[in-house]
């Protein structure tokens, strides 16, 4: 069956162009100003036609956690994000004992095979090899020192593993990057107190990404009367690093996002939600919860905090809100904002050859949204999961 997307403002890498998009069997087959006979017509009515968003650092959503022991709950987590335009997702674990992380990888792998409402691309381990000084909301009891044995137990456990976050300055921290790189797993500097020199050295040891830059990472500070710089500045200054940023405008002010965009550009910087199970969920101010790692958290000011209000615990955002913030609050052009929420993260984890673009041969992961990034249509590999406006199966005469 050929589906025609007509009258859409199509978002390409180089900008927005009014044209038509055609798809068949879950693939984009043609982009043309011509109206070609088709089996099914989607009248986009001037809405933006975009590649689906991709979130490669997200811990939960819709009330469900990526650490769940029930794969069906992980599927529901991914569906909650998909309903808001995130067609590709990498469920992300919290720091935990090795055996618990192996169980989480098993369940994410099962969910990947079950899920049809979103592309579960693989697994992201955030930890457990982190810095106690920058643990943030991670449970200190679950932070481990890397060894060849526990590294192998994680890195060799699942072929679905795509990314691991670790602190290179801890004992054997460089080994994490080296071993991950050998296996084609992205090593991201995460929850790290490294100085600039150590972060720069990490590039030669397999690290290539910065986890939620400026959040739970070292940055410029005074040591005595002199200033030192850290992971955040390395992520901005060194071309070898891609950089994640949490775009909820709670973890970072809009000026920081403008700086990241200015320094890295849309090919090296990308938006993540770092969303907890409370993302894509209706909540009331002051609601209290307990995370899978036992940490008590509270919903206040549009973000999750540790219950003692000592630090942020993770966002409740979804990707469409990140794009809205980039455009409306940070002044980032639409095409670049979409790229930083789709193609760029997909390139980081190795899927940019078939996802993240409106281009012939690419998967039919297509969404439609208005000027305020309200998503009204979501199609995942040709499977329509959101359609809030009328389309027609009749070819117009």
N, C-alpha and C positions, 0 to 999 in steps of 0.2 A: 504494500500500500504506500502510495506517495502522499506525503503531507506537505501542503504549501502554507508557509507563513507569509502572509501578504500585508502590506501597508505598515511595516515595522520600521522603526529607527534602529538600525542594526549597529551594535557596538563592536567595532573592529579594534585591532591594536593601535591603529593610527588615527582613530576618531570615529565619529558616528555618521552613517550614511543611510539614506532611505532606499531600501531595496527589498527584494523578496528572497526567502530562503526555502529550499526544498530538501526534504529528508525522506529516506526509505530504509526500512529494516534497522532503525536505530542509528543511522549514519546520515550526516549532511551530504547531500549528493550534488547540489547545485545552488549557486547564488547568482541571481539574475534580475534585471529590471523587468524582464518579460513575465507575463502571466502564462504559466505552463499548465496544461490539463493535469489535474491531480485528483486523487480519491477523497482527500479530506482537506478542508480549508480552515485555517485559523486566521481570522481577520484581527490583526494586531492593533488596529485602530489608532495608529500613531504612537503606541507605547514603545518603550525601549526593549529590543530583543537582544538578550545578553547570554553569553555562556553562563552556565550555572556556577555558583560560588563554590569554593573549596576551602575547607577548614582543616588544617593538618595538626592543630594543637587544640584539642577540646576534650574535656573530661566527662561530659555528660550533657543531658538535656531532657526536657519533658518530664522531669522527675526521676530519671533513670541514669545510672552511672556506668561508665566504661569498665569499671571494676566489678560489675555485677557477675554473680555466678550463674545467671540465667541468660543465655544468648538471646532469647526473645526480648529481654529488657534492653539489651544493647541495640537490637533492631529498632525498638521503639524510640530509643534515644536518637538514633540517626534519622528516623522518620520525622521526629519533632523539628530537627534542623532542616530537613528537606522541604517541609511544608513552608519554610520561610526562605527558600531559594538556594540552600546549600546542597548541591547534588553530589558532591564528592567529600568524603570525610575520613579522617584518620583518628579513630578513638585512642585516647591518650591516658596512660596509667598514672597513678600517683606512686611515690616511693613506697616500697613494701618489701618484705622478705622475698628471697629468690623464688621459693616455692609458690608464694602467693602470686607473684608476677607471671610465673609459668602458667598458673591456672587462669589468670586473666588473659594471657595470650591464647590459650586454648579456646576460651569463650568468645573472644573477638574473632578468632578464625572461624568458629562455627557461625557466628552472626554474619560474617562476610558471605558465607555460602547461602544463608537464609534470606538476606536482605535484597529486596527488589525496588524499594522506594528511594534508595540512595546507593551510591557507589562507595562501599567500604573498601578503601584502597589498601589498608594494612594497619600496622600497629606502631604507635609512638610510645616509647618508654621515657617518661620524664623522671630520671633517677633510676636506681637509688644511689648513684655515686655522686653526691652533691656536697656542697660546703655547709657545715653546720653554721658558719657565720652568716650565710645567706639562705638559710633554710626556708624563710618566708612561712607559708602556711603548710609546708610539708612536715610530717611527723618526725621529730628528731630520732625517735626509736627505730625508724625505718631507713635511716641514712647509713649506707654501708661503705666500707673501704674496698675498692676494686682489687681483685686478684685474678690471675689467669683462670682459676677454677670457676669463680662465680661469674666472670665475664663470659666464659664459654657456655656456662649453664644458661645464660640469657641470650647471647648473640647467636648461638647455634640451635636454639630451641624451636624457633618458628621461621619458616621461609617468608612469612607475612611481615616480619619486622622491617620497618622502613627508616626509623629515626630513634636515636637515643640521646638524651640530654645528660650531661655530666660536667663536673668542675675539673678542669685540667690541672689546677694547682694542688689538689689533694694528693695524698700518697697514691702512686700508680695512676694518677689521673690522665697522664699522657697516653698510657697504655689503652685506655678506653677508645680514644680517637684512632689509634693505630689498628686495633683489632676490629673496630667497626668499619673502617675504610677497607680493610682486607676483604670484608664480606659484602661490600656495597651498601652498607648502612650509613645513613647520614649521621655524623656526630655533631651535636650542637652544644655550645658552651652554655651551661644552665646552672642557675643558683650558685654563682661563682664569685669569689672574692679576689680573683686573679688581678694582678696589675697589667698594664698595657704590654710590657715585655713578655710576660708569660702567655697572654692571649695571642700575641703575635707569633710566639714560638709554637703555639698549639696548631697553627696552620700547617706547620711542617710535620705534625703528628696526626693528621687525618681530620682535624676539626674544620668545618666549613660553614657553620651556621651559628647564630646567636639566638638563644631562647629569650622570648619576651624582653627585648632590650630595655634597659633602665629599670626593669622590675626584677627584684632579687638578683641584682648584678652590681658589681663595683662600678663606680663612676668617679668623676673628678671630686677631690676632697683635699683638704689641707692636712699635711703631716708636719707639725711644727709650723714654720713660717713659709714652707714651700708647698706647692700643689703637686699632687700625683693624679694620674688618670688610670682608668681601668678597662674593664670589659666593654662598657658602653662606648667609650671613645674608640677602642679598637674595632668594634663592629661598624662604626661610622666611617673610620678613616681607611680601613684596609679592604681593598677590592676583593680579597679572597673570601670574605664573609658575606653571606646573605643574612638578613636580619628580620626576625619576627617582631611585630609590635602589637600589643593589645589595643585595639582601636575603639574601646568603649567610652573614651574621654573621662574615665574614672581612674584607671591605672596611670594614664598619661594625660597631661593637658594638651590642648590643641597645638600649642607652640612646639611641643616636643615632636609631635607627628609631622608638623611642617619641617622641622629640622631633619628628621629621619628621611623624609621624602627628598629634601634638597640634597642631602649627602649621598644617598644611595640610589635614588631614582626608582622607577617602577619595576625594573628588572632585578633588583637586588633586595628591595624591601617588600615585605608582604604582611597582610593583616591576619591576625588570629583572634579567636574569641577567648581562649583559655577558659571556655565556659564550663561551669559545674553542672551538676544534675538539675540545678534550678534555672538554667537557661531555658528559653522557650517555654516558660511556665508562669502563670499568673500568681503573684505573691503580694502580701501586704507588708508595709513598712514595719520593721521590728520582728518579723517572723524568725524563729530560731530553728536550726537544723543541726544534725550531726552528720559529718561527712563519713565516707567509707573508711577513712584512716582514723576515725575516732575524734577528729578535731571538731569542736563546737563552733558554729558559724551563725552570723546574723545578717539579715537583709536590711540594709540601710543605704539611703542616698543613691539608689540605683546600682548597688554593687554588693557583693558578699564580703563581710569582714570576719576575722576571728572574733569570737564572742567577747573577748576582753578588749576588743578594738585596738589591738597592738599593731595589726597590719591588715592589708587586703588579703582575701582568701581566694579570689578568682572572680571572673565576671559572670554575668547572667545574660550577656549579649548573644545575638545571632549575627550571621555575616551580613545580612542586609542592613542592619543598624551600623555596622562598621563602614560600609560603603556610603551610607547616608552621612555619617560623621565626617568622612574624608572629603566629601563634596561640599556639604553645607557649612561645616565649621572650619575646615582646614584649607578650603580653596583649591583642592586637587581636581584636575580635570576628570570628567566622567570616565573616559577611556582608561586613564591611568589608575583611577580608583578601582575600577572593575578588574583590571589586570592584576593589581595587588591583592585582590580577593579571589582570583581564579588562576590565571595562567602561571603567575610567578610561583605561588606555593606548589602548584602541580609540577612545575619544572624542578623544584627542589627535591621532590620525592620521586621523580622519574616518570611522570605521566603526561608530560606536555606534548608528546608526539601524537596524542589522540584525544586529549581533553583540554578545555580551557580556552578554546577559540571558536569563533564562528567561521569555519573554513571547510571546504569540501574534504571529505574523508574523515572528518572528526566526528566523535560521538554526538548523538542528538541529546545532549544535556543542555537544554534551552529553558530560559526563564523570561518572563515579561514583567516589567515593572514601570511605574509612573515616575513623574519628576521627583517625588518624595521617596522613591525606592520602596514603595508598597508593592509587594510581589503578588500578582494575580494569576500567574500561570507557571507551572513547573513540570518539565518533562525530563525524565531520566532514562537515557538509552531508548528513547521512543515510547516510554511508558508514562502517560500523563497522570500525575498524582494531584495536581491542583489545577482547576479550571473554573475560575470565578466569573467568567464572562461567556457569552454565547459564541460558539463557533459553529460551523456548518459543514455538513458532508456534501452539500450540493455545489457543484462547480458553477460560478456565476457566468451568465451568458454575456 
